[in-house]
Amino acid sequence: MKTTVDIPEKTLKDSIKYSGASTKRDAILAAMDDYNHRQRVLAFSERIRKNPLKLMDNDEIEAADVAESTRQLADYQARASE
């Protein structure tokens, strides 16, 4: 998409310098990509803040392992008695 924008020369030169871009277009794209990435990270962190992840502690993991092993043993025994 072609667009005409008025960007202060110092801002554009700094963008070229810090992005390592070789063209104005590449510098603008790098700046936009960086901005979009930062916004996605902020949105994700806000979602996590509102709905924190519930991670199992070691006791819960051990209990889940025992339950799974018990289920597998029962399945094995059921198949063996057929």
C-alpha positions as semicolon CSV with decimal commas, in nm:
position;residue;x (nm);y (nm);z (nm)
1;M;0,000;0,000;0,000
2;K;0,145;0,333;-0,097
3;T;0,119;0,614;0,155
4;T;0,264;0,960;0,181
5;V;0,363;1,072;0,530
6;D;0,561;1,362;0,669
7;I;0,823;1,216;0,905
8;P;1,072;1,448;1,076
9;E;1,413;1,390;0,921
10;K;1,591;1,330;1,253
11;T;1,331;1,070;1,352
12;L;1,372;0,888;1,022
13;K;1,753;0,904;1,038
14;D;1,746;0,765;1,392
15;S;1,515;0,485;1,276
16;I;1,755;0,397;0,995
17;K;2,051;0,410;1,234
18;Y;1,899;0,198;1,512
19;S;1,723;-0,054;1,287
20;G;2,026;-0,109;1,067
21;A;1,800;-0,060;0,766
22;S;1,948;0,039;0,435
23;T;1,639;0,219;0,306
24;K;1,375;0,451;0,448
25;R;1,111;0,192;0,367
26;D;1,294;-0,080;0,561
27;A;1,340;0,153;0,858
28;I;0,971;0,239;0,866
29;L;0,874;-0,128;0,837
30;A;1,113;-0,220;1,118
31;A;0,966;0,051;1,340
32;M;0,611;-0,059;1,263
33;D;0,694;-0,426;1,321
34;D;0,858;-0,338;1,653
35;Y;0,556;-0,130;1,759
36;N;0,312;-0,404;1,663
37;H;0,516;-0,666;1,848
38;R;0,523;-0,451;2,162
39;Q;0,146;-0,400;2,144
40;R;0,085;-0,775;2,109
41;V;0,308;-0,839;2,412
42;L;0,121;-0,575;2,614
43;A;-0,216;-0,722;2,514
44;F;-0,101;-1,072;2,606
45;S;0,037;-0,960;2,943
46;E;-0,290;-0,781;3,015
47;R;-0,486;-1,102;2,939
48;I;-0,255;-1,298;3,169
49;R;-0,294;-1,035;3,442
50;K;-0,673;-1,056;3,419
51;N;-0,680;-1,437;3,395
52;P;-0,364;-1,578;3,556
53;L;-0,249;-1,920;3,449
54;K;-0,319;-2,191;3,705
55;L;-0,013;-2,412;3,711
56;M;-0,013;-2,738;3,902
57;D;0,220;-2,770;4,198
58;N;0,433;-3,083;4,249
59;D;0,171;-3,261;4,464
60;E;-0,096;-3,209;4,197
61;I;0,138;-3,338;3,926
62;E;0,220;-3,646;4,134
63;A;-0,150;-3,710;4,195
64;A;-0,224;-3,680;3,822
65;D;0,061;-3,924;3,746
66;V;-0,075;-4,176;3,998
67;A;-0,427;-4,141;3,856
68;E;-0,300;-4,193;3,500
69;S;-0,091;-4,496;3,602
70;T;-0,389;-4,644;3,785
71;R;-0,609;-4,594;3,478
72;Q;-0,350;-4,753;3,250
73;L;-0,313;-5,051;3,484
74;A;-0,691;-5,100;3,496
75;D;-0,707;-5,086;3,113
76;Y;-0,423;-5,338;3,087
77;Q;-0,586;-5,575;3,335
78;A;-0,922;-5,547;3,156
79;R;-0,760;-5,636;2,823
80;A;-0,562;-5,921;2,980
81;S;-0,873;-6,084;3,127
82;E;-1,064;-6,082;2,796
